[in-house]
């Protein structure tokens, strides 16, 4: 039962990571390049910092779930 929950969290994180990484711009535009969304944030730098923080947190959760399942800690 717990393994299924961890698998669900890992699947959701993987999809979210794909979306978040695609939102990053190689030119530093990030969310600012997506017509009008940048107006929500004070500046593009704060938007990029927030996006980096969220991506890092989701990545850590994904890695944690992978280790829990991979090493057989959760059965």
N, CA, C, O and CB atoms as a CASP TS submission, in Angstrom:
PFRMAT TS
TARGET T0000
AUTHOR 0000-0000-0000
METHOD Language model
MODEL 1
PARENT N/A
ATOM      1  N   UNK     1       0.827  -1.194   0.000  1.00  0.00           N
ATOM      2  CA  UNK     1       0.000   0.000   0.000  1.00  0.00           C
ATOM      3  C   UNK     1       0.870   1.256   0.000  1.00  0.00           C
ATOM      4  O   UNK     1       0.638   2.171  -0.791  1.00  0.00           O
ATOM      5  CB  UNK     1      -0.940  -0.001   1.211  1.00  0.00           C
ATOM      6  N   UNK     2       1.864   1.304   0.879  1.00  0.00           N
ATOM      7  CA  UNK     2       2.740   2.474   0.962  1.00  0.00           C
ATOM      8  C   UNK     2       3.599   2.621  -0.282  1.00  0.00           C
ATOM      9  O   UNK     2       3.928   3.734  -0.694  1.00  0.00           O
ATOM     10  CB  UNK     2       3.628   2.383   2.193  1.00  0.00           C
ATOM     11  N   UNK     3       3.964   1.479  -0.883  1.00  0.00           N
ATOM     12  CA  UNK     3       4.757   1.521  -2.118  1.00  0.00           C
ATOM     13  C   UNK     3       3.967   2.187  -3.229  1.00  0.00           C
ATOM     14  O   UNK     3       4.526   2.950  -4.017  1.00  0.00           O
ATOM     15  CB  UNK     3       5.184   0.103  -2.546  1.00  0.00           C
ATOM     16  N   UNK     4       2.678   1.908  -3.301  1.00  0.00           N
ATOM     17  CA  UNK     4       1.832   2.524  -4.330  1.00  0.00           C
ATOM     18  C   UNK     4       1.758   4.031  -4.151  1.00  0.00           C
ATOM     19  O   UNK     4       1.747   4.769  -5.136  1.00  0.00           O
ATOM     20  CB  UNK     4       0.425   1.927  -4.295  1.00  0.00           C
ATOM     21  N   UNK     5       1.708   4.494  -2.926  1.00  0.00           N
ATOM     22  CA  UNK     5       1.676   5.931  -2.657  1.00  0.00           C
ATOM     23  C   UNK     5       2.994   6.572  -3.081  1.00  0.00           C
ATOM     24  O   UNK     5       3.000   7.640  -3.694  1.00  0.00           O
ATOM     25  CB  UNK     5       1.401   6.201  -1.160  1.00  0.00           C
ATOM     26  N   UNK     6       4.115   5.916  -2.752  1.00  0.00           N
ATOM     27  CA  UNK     6       5.428   6.438  -3.140  1.00  0.00           C
ATOM     28  C   UNK     6       5.566   6.459  -4.656  1.00  0.00           C
ATOM     29  O   UNK     6       6.101   7.414  -5.221  1.00  0.00           O
ATOM     30  CB  UNK     6       6.554   5.595  -2.514  1.00  0.00           C
ATOM     31  N   UNK     7       5.081   5.395  -5.324  1.00  0.00           N
ATOM     32  CA  UNK     7       5.125   5.372  -6.791  1.00  0.00           C
ATOM     33  C   UNK     7       4.295   6.510  -7.370  1.00  0.00           C
ATOM     34  O   UNK     7       4.706   7.137  -8.346  1.00  0.00           O
ATOM     35  CB  UNK     7       4.618   4.018  -7.330  1.00  0.00           C
ATOM     36  N   UNK     8       3.141   6.784  -6.787  1.00  0.00           N
ATOM     37  CA  UNK     8       2.301   7.886  -7.255  1.00  0.00           C
ATOM     38  C   UNK     8       2.978   9.237  -7.088  1.00  0.00           C
ATOM     39  O   UNK     8       2.918  10.090  -7.974  1.00  0.00           O
ATOM     40  CB  UNK     8       0.982   7.884  -6.514  1.00  0.00           C
ATOM     41  N   UNK     9       3.623   9.419  -5.941  1.00  0.00           N
ATOM     42  CA  UNK     9       4.354  10.669  -5.690  1.00  0.00           C
ATOM     43  C   UNK     9       5.501  10.804  -6.686  1.00  0.00           C
ATOM     44  O   UNK     9       5.737  11.886  -7.222  1.00  0.00           O
ATOM     45  CB  UNK     9       4.894  10.713  -4.230  1.00  0.00           C
ATOM     46  N   UNK    10       6.210   9.712  -6.932  1.00  0.00           N
ATOM     47  CA  UNK    10       7.335   9.756  -7.870  1.00  0.00           C
ATOM     48  C   UNK    10       6.859  10.058  -9.294  1.00  0.00           C
ATOM     49  O   UNK    10       7.504  10.818 -10.017  1.00  0.00           O
ATOM     50  CB  UNK    10       8.103   8.424  -7.843  1.00  0.00           C
ATOM     51  N   UNK    11       5.747   9.471  -9.689  1.00  0.00           N
ATOM     52  CA  UNK    11       5.200   9.739 -11.022  1.00  0.00           C
ATOM     53  C   UNK    11       4.784  11.198 -11.161  1.00  0.00           C
ATOM     54  O   UNK    11       5.064  11.838 -12.174  1.00  0.00           O
ATOM     55  CB  UNK    11       4.004   8.823 -11.304  1.00  0.00           C
ATOM     56  N   UNK    12       4.113  11.720 -10.135  1.00  0.00           N
ATOM     57  CA  UNK    12       3.692  13.121 -10.167  1.00  0.00           C
ATOM     58  C   UNK    12       4.906  14.051 -10.207  1.00  0.00           C
ATOM     59  O   UNK    12       4.901  15.056 -10.917  1.00  0.00           O
ATOM     60  CB  UNK    12       2.812  13.447  -8.945  1.00  0.00           C
ATOM     61  N   UNK    13       5.936  13.712  -9.447  1.00  0.00           N
ATOM     62  CA  UNK    13       7.157  14.527  -9.448  1.00  0.00           C
ATOM     63  C   UNK    13       7.848  14.498 -10.793  1.00  0.00           C
ATOM     64  O   UNK    13       8.371  15.516 -11.246  1.00  0.00           O
ATOM     65  CB  UNK    13       8.116  14.048  -8.373  1.00  0.00           C
ATOM     66  N   UNK    14       7.857  13.338 -11.440  1.00  0.00           N
ATOM     67  CA  UNK    14       8.528  13.246 -12.737  1.00  0.00           C
ATOM     68  C   UNK    14       7.821  14.109 -13.786  1.00  0.00           C
ATOM     69  O   UNK    14       8.479  14.783 -14.578  1.00  0.00           O
ATOM     70  CB  UNK    14       8.584  11.782 -13.208  1.00  0.00           C
ATOM     71  N   UNK    15       6.505  14.093 -13.795  1.00  0.00           N
ATOM     72  CA  UNK    15       5.750  14.924 -14.734  1.00  0.00           C
ATOM     73  C   UNK    15       5.952  16.400 -14.412  1.00  0.00           C
ATOM     74  O   UNK    15       6.138  17.218 -15.313  1.00  0.00           O
ATOM     75  CB  UNK    15       4.249  14.567 -14.694  1.00  0.00           C
ATOM     76  N   UNK    16       5.914  16.736 -13.131  1.00  0.00           N
ATOM     77  CA  UNK    16       6.113  18.120 -12.711  1.00  0.00           C
ATOM     78  C   UNK    16       7.526  18.602 -13.031  1.00  0.00           C
ATOM     79  O   UNK    16       7.714  19.755 -13.418  1.00  0.00           O
ATOM     80  CB  UNK    16       5.837  18.264 -11.214  1.00  0.00           C
ATOM     81  N   UNK    17       8.514  17.732 -12.873  1.00  0.00           N
ATOM     82  CA  UNK    17       9.894  18.099 -13.214  1.00  0.00           C
ATOM     83  C   UNK    17      10.041  18.390 -14.701  1.00  0.00           C
ATOM     84  O   UNK    17      10.731  19.336 -15.081  1.00  0.00           O
ATOM     85  CB  UNK    17      10.858  16.984 -12.807  1.00  0.00           C
ATOM     86  N   UNK    18       9.405  17.596 -15.538  1.00  0.00           N
ATOM     87  CA  UNK    18       9.456  17.847 -16.980  1.00  0.00           C
ATOM     88  C   UNK    18       8.889  19.216 -17.293  1.00  0.00           C
ATOM     89  O   UNK    18       9.482  19.976 -18.058  1.00  0.00           O
ATOM     90  CB  UNK    18       8.687  16.763 -17.753  1.00  0.00           C
ATOM     91  N   UNK    19       7.753  19.537 -16.712  1.00  0.00           N
ATOM     92  CA  UNK    19       7.117  20.837 -16.950  1.00  0.00           C
ATOM     93  C   UNK    19       7.980  21.975 -16.429  1.00  0.00           C
ATOM     94  O   UNK    19       8.183  22.972 -17.121  1.00  0.00           O
ATOM     95  CB  UNK    19       5.734  20.886 -16.292  1.00  0.00           C
ATOM     96  N   UNK    20       8.489  21.830 -15.212  1.00  0.00           N
ATOM     97  CA  UNK    20       9.293  22.895 -14.613  1.00  0.00           C
ATOM     98  C   UNK    20      10.592  23.126 -15.381  1.00  0.00           C
ATOM     99  O   UNK    20      11.003  24.272 -15.563  1.00  0.00           O
ATOM    100  CB  UNK    20       9.606  22.561 -13.161  1.00  0.00           C
ATOM    101  N   UNK    21      11.234  22.067 -15.828  1.00  0.00           N
ATOM    102  CA  UNK    21      12.482  22.222 -16.569  1.00  0.00           C
ATOM    103  C   UNK    21      12.220  22.867 -17.927  1.00  0.00           C
ATOM    104  O   UNK    21      13.035  23.654 -18.408  1.00  0.00           O
ATOM    105  CB  UNK    21      13.177  20.860 -16.750  1.00  0.00           C
ATOM    106  N   UNK    22      11.098  22.540 -18.538  1.00  0.00           N
ATOM    107  CA  UNK    22      10.768  23.182 -19.808  1.00  0.00           C
ATOM    108  C   UNK    22      10.432  24.660 -19.640  1.00  0.00           C
ATOM    109  O   UNK    22      10.566  25.432 -20.589  1.00  0.00           O
ATOM    110  CB  UNK    22       9.607  22.467 -20.463  1.00  0.00           C
ATOM    111  N   UNK    23      10.000  25.061 -18.456  1.00  0.00           N
ATOM    112  CA  UNK    23       9.722  26.475 -18.206  1.00  0.00           C
ATOM    113  C   UNK    23      10.989  27.316 -18.109  1.00  0.00           C
ATOM    114  O   UNK    23      10.961  28.522 -18.353  1.00  0.00           O
ATOM    115  CB  UNK    23       8.921  26.622 -16.937  1.00  0.00           C
ATOM    116  N   UNK    24      12.106  26.671 -17.751  1.00  0.00           N
ATOM    117  CA  UNK    24      13.373  27.389 -17.680  1.00  0.00           C
ATOM    118  C   UNK    24      13.802  27.784 -19.085  1.00  0.00           C
ATOM    119  O   UNK    24      13.648  27.014 -20.033  1.00  0.00           O
ATOM    120  CB  UNK    24      14.466  26.529 -16.992  1.00  0.00           C
ATOM    121  N   UNK    25      14.336  28.975 -19.206  1.00  0.00           N
ATOM    122  CA  UNK    25      14.802  29.443 -20.494  1.00  0.00           C
ATOM    123  C   UNK    25      16.319  29.502 -20.496  1.00  0.00           C
ATOM    124  O   UNK    25      16.917  29.956 -19.521  1.00  0.00           O
ATOM    125  CB  UNK    25      14.203  30.815 -20.827  1.00  0.00           C
ATOM    126  N   UNK    26      16.959  29.050 -21.575  1.00  0.00           N
ATOM    127  CA  UNK    26      18.422  29.111 -21.621  1.00  0.00           C
ATOM    128  C   UNK    26      18.950  30.535 -21.691  1.00  0.00           C
ATOM    129  O   UNK    26      20.115  30.777 -21.379  1.00  0.00           O
ATOM    130  CB  UNK    26      18.932  28.331 -22.804  1.00  0.00           C
ATOM    131  N   UNK    27      18.117  31.470 -22.092  1.00  0.00           N
ATOM    132  CA  UNK    27      18.532  32.861 -22.197  1.00  0.00           C
ATOM    133  C   UNK    27      18.291  33.637 -20.911  1.00  0.00           C
ATOM    134  O   UNK    27      18.637  34.815 -20.825  1.00  0.00           O
ATOM    135  CB  UNK    27      17.807  33.527 -23.335  1.00  0.00           C
ATOM    136  N   UNK    28      17.714  33.004 -19.934  1.00  0.00           N
ATOM    137  CA  UNK    28      17.424  33.696 -18.692  1.00  0.00           C
ATOM    138  C   UNK    28      16.047  34.341 -18.678  1.00  0.00           C
ATOM    139  O   UNK    28      15.698  35.035 -17.723  1.00  0.00           O
ATOM    140  CB  UNK    28      18.465  34.735 -18.441  1.00  0.00           C
ATOM    141  N   UNK    29      15.257  34.119 -19.732  1.00  0.00           N
ATOM    142  CA  UNK    29      13.903  34.675 -19.759  1.00  0.00           C
ATOM    143  C   UNK    29      12.991  33.945 -18.790  1.00  0.00           C
ATOM    144  O   UNK    29      12.203  34.569 -18.078  1.00  0.00           O
ATOM    145  CB  UNK    29      13.325  34.606 -21.170  1.00  0.00           C
ATOM    146  N   UNK    30      13.097  32.628 -18.763  1.00  0.00           N
ATOM    147  CA  UNK    30      12.273  31.825 -17.874  1.00  0.00           C
ATOM    148  C   UNK    30      10.797  32.075 -18.071  1.00  0.00           C
ATOM    149  O   UNK    30      10.306  32.044 -19.199  1.00  0.00           O
ATOM    150  CB  UNK    30      12.640  32.093 -16.451  1.00  0.00           C
ATOM    151  N   UNK    31      10.097  32.319 -17.010  1.00  0.00           N
ATOM    152  CA  UNK    31       8.657  32.556 -17.061  1.00  0.00           C
ATOM    153  C   UNK    31       8.356  33.870 -17.783  1.00  0.00           C
ATOM    154  O   UNK    31       7.273  34.034 -18.346  1.00  0.00           O
ATOM    155  CB  UNK    31       8.062  32.577 -15.639  1.00  0.00           C
ATOM    156  N   UNK    32       9.294  34.791 -17.769  1.00  0.00           N
ATOM    157  CA  UNK    32       9.083  36.092 -18.397  1.00  0.00           C
ATOM    158  C   UNK    32       8.791  36.009 -19.878  1.00  0.00           C
ATOM    159  O   UNK    32       8.164  36.915 -20.427  1.00  0.00           O
ATOM    160  CB  UNK    32      10.273  36.952 -18.185  1.00  0.00           C
ATOM    161  N   UNK    33       9.223  34.960 -20.538  1.00  0.00           N
ATOM    162  CA  UNK    33       8.996  34.820 -21.966  1.00  0.00           C
ATOM    163  C   UNK    33       7.624  34.298 -22.311  1.00  0.00           C
ATOM    164  O   UNK    33       7.293  34.207 -23.493  1.00  0.00           O
ATOM    165  CB  UNK    33      10.016  33.928 -22.548  1.00  0.00           C
ATOM    166  N   UNK    34       6.819  33.953 -21.344  1.00  0.00           N
ATOM    167  CA  UNK    34       5.502  33.372 -21.580  1.00  0.00           C
ATOM    168  C   UNK    34       4.427  34.443 -21.493  1.00  0.00           C
ATOM    169  O   UNK    34       3.644  34.447 -20.543  1.00  0.00           O
ATOM    170  CB  UNK    34       5.217  32.247 -20.574  1.00  0.00           C
ATOM    171  N   UNK    35       4.371  35.307 -22.416  1.00  0.00           N
ATOM    172  CA  UNK    35       3.422  36.401 -22.538  1.00  0.00           C
ATOM    173  C   UNK    35       2.637  36.795 -21.311  1.00  0.00           C
ATOM    174  O   UNK    35       1.650  36.102 -21.062  1.00  0.00           O
ATOM    175  CB  UNK    35       2.497  36.074 -23.553  1.00  0.00           C
ATOM    176  N   UNK    36       2.899  37.723 -20.567  1.00  0.00           N
ATOM    177  CA  UNK    36       2.068  38.261 -19.508  1.00  0.00           C
ATOM    178  C   UNK    36       2.185  37.573 -18.161  1.00  0.00           C
ATOM    179  O   UNK    36       1.752  38.141 -17.158  1.00  0.00           O
ATOM    180  CB  UNK    36       0.686  38.214 -19.930  1.00  0.00           C
ATOM    181  N   UNK    37       2.738  36.402 -18.092  1.00  0.00           N
ATOM    182  CA  UNK    37       2.857  35.716 -16.818  1.00  0.00           C
ATOM    183  C   UNK    37       3.862  36.428 -15.925  1.00  0.00           C
ATOM    184  O   UNK    37       3.757  36.371 -14.700  1.00  0.00           O
ATOM    185  CB  UNK    37       3.266  34.258 -17.029  1.00  0.00           C
ATOM    186  N   UNK    38       4.822  37.089 -16.526  1.00  0.00           N
ATOM    187  CA  UNK    38       5.858  37.755 -15.744  1.00  0.00           C
ATOM    188  C   UNK    38       5.310  38.931 -14.943  1.00  0.00           C
ATOM    189  O   UNK    38       5.957  39.394 -14.004  1.00  0.00           O
ATOM    190  CB  UNK    38       6.968  38.232 -16.655  1.00  0.00           C
ATOM    191  N   UNK    39       4.130  39.414 -15.303  1.00  0.00           N
ATOM    192  CA  UNK    39       3.548  40.529 -14.563  1.00  0.00           C
ATOM    193  C   UNK    39       3.121  40.125 -13.155  1.00  0.00           C
ATOM    194  O   UNK    39       2.919  40.985 -12.298  1.00  0.00           O
ATOM    195  CB  UNK    39       2.361  41.087 -15.317  1.00  0.00           C
ATOM    196  N   UNK    40       2.984  38.828 -12.915  1.00  0.00           N
ATOM    197  CA  UNK    40       2.608  38.343 -11.591  1.00  0.00           C
ATOM    198  C   UNK    40       3.762  38.556 -10.607  1.00  0.00           C
ATOM    199  O   UNK    40       3.537  38.792  -9.420  1.00  0.00           O
ATOM    200  CB  UNK    40       2.212  36.847 -11.650  1.00  0.00           C
ATOM    201  N   UNK    41       4.977  38.472 -11.103  1.00  0.00           N
ATOM    202  CA  UNK    41       6.155  38.587 -10.263  1.00  0.00           C
ATOM    203  C   UNK    41       6.706  40.003 -10.318  1.00  0.00           C
ATOM    204  O   UNK    41       6.442  40.742 -11.267  1.00  0.00           O
ATOM    205  CB  UNK    41       7.224  37.579 -10.693  1.00  0.00           C
ATOM    206  N   UNK    42       7.472  40.383  -9.295  1.00  0.00           N
ATOM    207  CA  UNK    42       8.046  41.720  -9.240  1.00  0.00           C
ATOM    208  C   UNK    42       9.061  41.935 -10.354  1.00  0.00           C
ATOM    209  O   UNK    42       9.121  43.016 -10.939  1.00  0.00           O
ATOM    210  CB  UNK    42       8.699  41.959  -7.887  1.00  0.00           C
ATOM    211  N   UNK    43       9.848  40.927 -10.647  1.00  0.00           N
ATOM    212  CA  UNK    43      10.818  41.020 -11.732  1.00  0.00           C
ATOM    213  C   UNK    43      11.092  39.629 -12.270  1.00  0.00           C
ATOM    214  O   UNK    43      10.682  38.627 -11.684  1.00  0.00           O
ATOM    215  CB  UNK    43      12.128  41.694 -11.256  1.00  0.00           C
ATOM    216  N   UNK    44      11.789  39.582 -13.394  1.00  0.00           N
ATOM    217  CA  UNK    44      12.108  38.287 -13.966  1.00  0.00           C
ATOM    218  C   UNK    44      13.084  37.521 -13.081  1.00  0.00           C
ATOM    219  O   UNK    44      13.033  36.293 -13.014  1.00  0.00           O
ATOM    220  CB  UNK    44      12.683  38.455 -15.364  1.00  0.00           C
ATOM    221  N   UNK    45      13.963  38.236 -12.410  1.00  0.00           N
ATOM    222  CA  UNK    45      14.923  37.557 -11.532  1.00  0.00           C
ATOM    223  C   UNK    45      14.209  36.852 -10.386  1.00  0.00           C
ATOM    224  O   UNK    45      14.567  35.729 -10.033  1.00  0.00           O
ATOM    225  CB  UNK    45      15.947  38.558 -10.977  1.00  0.00           C
ATOM    226  N   UNK    46      13.214  37.492  -9.807  1.00  0.00           N
ATOM    227  CA  UNK    46      12.497  36.838  -8.708  1.00  0.00           C
ATOM    228  C   UNK    46      11.688  35.656  -9.222  1.00  0.00           C
ATOM    229  O   UNK    46      11.532  34.656  -8.521  1.00  0.00           O
ATOM    230  CB  UNK    46      11.573  37.837  -7.991  1.00  0.00           C
ATOM    231  N   UNK    47      11.173  35.768 -10.446  1.00  0.00           N
ATOM    232  CA  UNK    47      10.438  34.648 -11.036  1.00  0.00           C
ATOM    233  C   UNK    47      11.370  33.475 -11.275  1.00  0.00           C
ATOM    234  O   UNK    47      11.014  32.328 -11.005  1.00  0.00           O
ATOM    235  CB  UNK    47       9.763  35.069 -12.352  1.00  0.00           C
ATOM    236  N   UNK    48      12.568  33.761 -11.783  1.00  0.00           N
ATOM    237  CA  UNK    48      13.531  32.696 -12.049  1.00  0.00           C
ATOM    238  C   UNK    48      14.025  32.064 -10.752  1.00  0.00           C
ATOM    239  O   UNK    48      14.215  30.849 -10.690  1.00  0.00           O
ATOM    240  CB  UNK    48      14.714  33.236 -12.854  1.00  0.00           C
ATOM    241  N   UNK    49      14.233  32.870  -9.723  1.00  0.00           N
ATOM    242  CA  UNK    49      14.658  32.334  -8.431  1.00  0.00           C
ATOM    243  C   UNK    49      13.590  31.424  -7.846  1.00  0.00           C
ATOM    244  O   UNK    49      13.897  30.357  -7.315  1.00  0.00           O
ATOM    245  CB  UNK    49      14.974  33.471  -7.454  1.00  0.00           C
ATOM    246  N   UNK    50      12.339  31.846  -7.945  1.00  0.00           N
ATOM    247  CA  UNK    50      11.237  31.025  -7.447  1.00  0.00           C
ATOM    248  C   UNK    50      11.113  29.719  -8.209  1.00  0.00           C
ATOM    249  O   UNK    50      10.877  28.664  -7.620  1.00  0.00           O
ATOM    250  CB  UNK    50       9.934  31.789  -7.533  1.00  0.00           C
ATOM    251  N   UNK    51      11.274  29.795  -9.534  1.00  0.00           N
ATOM    252  CA  UNK    51      11.202  28.598 -10.363  1.00  0.00           C
ATOM    253  C   UNK    51      12.351  27.647 -10.033  1.00  0.00           C
ATOM    254  O   UNK    51      12.154  26.432  -9.992  1.00  0.00           O
ATOM    255  CB  UNK    51      11.230  28.972 -11.853  1.00  0.00           C
ATOM    256  N   UNK    52      13.534  28.181  -9.800  1.00  0.00           N
ATOM    257  CA  UNK    52      14.684  27.348  -9.415  1.00  0.00           C
ATOM    258  C   UNK    52      14.438  26.654  -8.078  1.00  0.00           C
ATOM    259  O   UNK    52      14.780  25.484  -7.906  1.00  0.00           O
ATOM    260  CB  UNK    52      15.963  28.202  -9.335  1.00  0.00           C
ATOM    261  N   UNK    53      13.849  27.377  -7.144  1.00  0.00           N
ATOM    262  CA  UNK    53      13.584  26.821  -5.815  1.00  0.00           C
ATOM    263  C   UNK    53      12.561  25.681  -5.890  1.00  0.00           C
ATOM    264  O   UNK    53      12.755  24.623  -5.291  1.00  0.00           O
ATOM    265  CB  UNK    53      13.080  27.925  -4.864  1.00  0.00           C
ATOM    266  N   UNK    54      11.483  25.907  -6.624  1.00  0.00           N
ATOM    267  CA  UNK    54      10.446  24.884  -6.765  1.00  0.00           C
ATOM    268  C   UNK    54      11.000  23.655  -7.477  1.00  0.00           C
ATOM    269  O   UNK    54      10.712  22.524  -7.084  1.00  0.00           O
ATOM    270  CB  UNK    54       9.234  25.444  -7.534  1.00  0.00           C
ATOM    271  N   UNK    55      11.798  23.876  -8.530  1.00  0.00           N
ATOM    272  CA  UNK    55      12.392  22.761  -9.267  1.00  0.00           C
ATOM    273  C   UNK    55      13.316  21.950  -8.367  1.00  0.00           C
ATOM    274  O   UNK    55      13.313  20.720  -8.425  1.00  0.00           O
ATOM    275  CB  UNK    55      13.164  23.275 -10.492  1.00  0.00           C
ATOM    276  N   UNK    56      14.102  22.625  -7.538  1.00  0.00           N
ATOM    277  CA  UNK    56      15.002  21.930  -6.621  1.00  0.00           C
ATOM    278  C   UNK    56      14.258  21.092  -5.599  1.00  0.00           C
ATOM    279  O   UNK    56      14.663  19.968  -5.301  1.00  0.00           O
ATOM    280  CB  UNK    56      15.882  22.921  -5.911  1.00  0.00           C
ATOM    281  N   UNK    57      13.181  21.627  -5.065  1.00  0.00           N
ATOM    282  CA  UNK    57      12.395  20.892  -4.067  1.00  0.00           C
ATOM    283  C   UNK    57      11.753  19.654  -4.686  1.00  0.00           C
ATOM    284  O   UNK    57      11.798  18.570  -4.105  1.00  0.00           O
ATOM    285  CB  UNK    57      11.310  21.801  -3.458  1.00  0.00           C
ATOM    286  N   UNK    58      11.154  19.819  -5.867  1.00  0.00           N
ATOM    287  CA  UNK    58      10.527  18.681  -6.544  1.00  0.00           C
ATOM    288  C   UNK    58      11.581  17.628  -6.902  1.00  0.00           C
ATOM    289  O   UNK    58      11.318  16.428  -6.818  1.00  0.00           O
ATOM    290  CB  UNK    58       9.779  19.150  -7.818  1.00  0.00           C
ATOM    291  N   UNK    59      12.763  18.078  -7.297  1.00  0.00           N
ATOM    292  CA  UNK    59      13.854  17.155  -7.619  1.00  0.00           C
ATOM    293  C   UNK    59      14.281  16.355  -6.383  1.00  0.00           C
ATOM    294  O   UNK    59      14.514  15.150  -6.478  1.00  0.00           O
ATOM    295  CB  UNK    59      15.057  17.930  -8.191  1.00  0.00           C
ATOM    296  N   UNK    60      14.383  17.007  -5.243  1.00  0.00           N
ATOM    297  CA  UNK    60      14.752  16.305  -4.007  1.00  0.00           C
ATOM    298  C   UNK    60      13.706  15.265  -3.610  1.00  0.00           C
ATOM    299  O   UNK    60      14.053  14.166  -3.177  1.00  0.00           O
ATOM    300  CB  UNK    60      14.940  17.307  -2.868  1.00  0.00           C
ATOM    301  N   UNK    61      12.432  15.610  -3.757  1.00  0.00           N
ATOM    302  CA  UNK    61      11.363  14.656  -3.440  1.00  0.00           C
ATOM    303  C   UNK    61      11.434  13.460  -4.384  1.00  0.00           C
ATOM    304  O   UNK    61      11.257  12.317  -3.963  1.00  0.00           O
ATOM    305  CB  UNK    61       9.973  15.335  -3.534  1.00  0.00           C
ATOM    306  N   UNK    62      11.695  13.731  -5.669  1.00  0.00           N
ATOM    307  CA  UNK    62      11.823  12.651  -6.649  1.00  0.00           C
ATOM    308  C   UNK    62      12.979  11.722  -6.300  1.00  0.00           C
ATOM    309  O   UNK    62      12.830  10.501  -6.340  1.00  0.00           O
ATOM    310  CB  UNK    62      12.020  13.227  -8.053  1.00  0.00           C
ATOM    311  N   UNK    63      14.126  12.294  -5.959  1.00  0.00           N
ATOM    312  CA  UNK    63      15.299  11.493  -5.601  1.00  0.00           C
ATOM    313  C   UNK    63      15.041  10.680  -4.338  1.00  0.00           C
ATOM    314  O   UNK    63      15.434   9.515  -4.267  1.00  0.00           O
ATOM    315  CB  UNK    63      16.524  12.394  -5.406  1.00  0.00           C
ATOM    316  N   UNK    64      14.390  11.273  -3.345  1.00  0.00           N
ATOM    317  CA  UNK    64      14.061  10.566  -2.117  1.00  0.00           C
ATOM    318  C   UNK    64      13.150   9.374  -2.392  1.00  0.00           C
ATOM    319  O   UNK    64      13.377   8.283  -1.869  1.00  0.00           O
ATOM    320  CB  UNK    64      13.401  11.514  -1.125  1.00  0.00           C
ATOM    321  N   UNK    65      12.126   9.580  -3.206  1.00  0.00           N
ATOM    322  CA  UNK    65      11.225   8.478  -3.548  1.00  0.00           C
ATOM    323  C   UNK    65      11.956   7.379  -4.300  1.00  0.00           C
ATOM    324  O   UNK    65      11.706   6.194  -4.078  1.00  0.00           O
ATOM    325  CB  UNK    65      10.054   8.987  -4.383  1.00  0.00           C
ATOM    326  N   UNK    66      12.865   7.774  -5.195  1.00  0.00           N
ATOM    327  CA  UNK    66      13.632   6.788  -5.960  1.00  0.00           C
ATOM    328  C   UNK    66      14.491   5.930  -5.039  1.00  0.00           C
ATOM    329  O   UNK    66      14.550   4.711  -5.199  1.00  0.00           O
ATOM    330  CB  UNK    66      14.515   7.488  -7.003  1.00  0.00           C
ATOM    331  N   UNK    67      15.160   6.563  -4.072  1.00  0.00           N
ATOM    332  CA  UNK    67      15.982   5.801  -3.129  1.00  0.00           C
ATOM    333  C   UNK    67      15.127   4.895  -2.235  1.00  0.00           C
ATOM    334  O   UNK    67      15.514   3.760  -1.957  1.00  0.00           O
ATOM    335  CB  UNK    67      16.811   6.757  -2.262  1.00  0.00           C
ATOM    336  N   UNK    68      13.984   5.383  -1.789  1.00  0.00           N
ATOM    337  CA  UNK    68      13.123   4.565  -0.937  1.00  0.00           C
ATOM    338  C   UNK    68      12.661   3.311  -1.669  1.00  0.00           C
ATOM    339  O   UNK    68      12.647   2.220  -1.099  1.00  0.00           O
ATOM    340  CB  UNK    68      11.911   5.374  -0.466  1.00  0.00           C
ATOM    341  N   UNK    69      12.289   3.472  -2.921  1.00  0.00           N
ATOM    342  CA  UNK    69      11.831   2.323  -3.696  1.00  0.00           C
ATOM    343  C   UNK    69      13.013   1.455  -4.134  1.00  0.00           C
ATOM    344  O   UNK    69      12.954   0.228  -4.052  1.00  0.00           O
ATOM    345  CB  UNK    69      11.030   2.791  -4.923  1.00  0.00           C
ATOM    346  N   UNK    70      14.074   2.094  -4.593  1.00  0.00           N
ATOM    347  CA  UNK    70      15.219   1.358  -5.145  1.00  0.00           C
ATOM    348  C   UNK    70      15.958   0.503  -4.139  1.00  0.00           C
ATOM    349  O   UNK    70      16.377  -0.610  -4.457  1.00  0.00           O
ATOM    350  CB  UNK    70      16.176   2.313  -5.749  1.00  0.00           C
ATOM    351  N   UNK    71      16.124   1.014  -2.921  1.00  0.00           N
ATOM    352  CA  UNK    71      16.853   0.261  -1.906  1.00  0.00           C
ATOM    353  C   UNK    71      15.931  -0.661  -1.109  1.00  0.00           C
ATOM    354  O   UNK    71      16.392  -1.355  -0.203  1.00  0.00           O
ATOM    355  CB  UNK    71      17.572   1.215  -0.963  1.00  0.00           C
ATOM    356  N   UNK    72      14.663  -0.679  -1.424  1.00  0.00           N
ATOM    357  CA  UNK    72      13.737  -1.577  -0.768  1.00  0.00           C
ATOM    358  C   UNK    72      13.421  -1.188   0.665  1.00  0.00           C
ATOM    359  O   UNK    72      13.032  -2.040   1.464  1.00  0.00           O
ATOM    360  CB  UNK    72      14.281  -2.950  -0.794  1.00  0.00           C
ATOM    361  N   UNK    73      13.583   0.084   1.003  1.00  0.00           N
ATOM    362  CA  UNK    73      13.273   0.543   2.354  1.00  0.00           C
ATOM    363  C   UNK    73      11.769   0.469   2.603  1.00  0.00           C
ATOM    364  O   UNK    73      11.324   0.116   3.695  1.00  0.00           O
ATOM    365  CB  UNK    73      13.785   1.982   2.571  1.00  0.00           C
ATOM    366  N   UNK    74      11.000   0.805   1.577  1.00  0.00           N
ATOM    367  CA  UNK    74       9.547   0.736   1.661  1.00  0.00           C
ATOM    368  C   UNK    74       9.110  -0.532   0.923  1.00  0.00           C
ATOM    369  O   UNK    74       9.427  -0.710  -0.253  1.00  0.00           O
ATOM    370  CB  UNK    74       8.867   2.029   1.052  1.00  0.00           C
ATOM    371  N   UNK    75       8.389  -1.401   1.609  1.00  0.00           N
ATOM    372  CA  UNK    75       7.922  -2.651   0.985  1.00  0.00           C
ATOM    373  C   UNK    75       6.436  -2.799   1.141  1.00  0.00           C
ATOM    374  O   UNK    75       5.863  -3.787   0.681  1.00  0.00           O
ATOM    375  CB  UNK    75       8.627  -3.863   1.588  1.00  0.00           C
TER
END
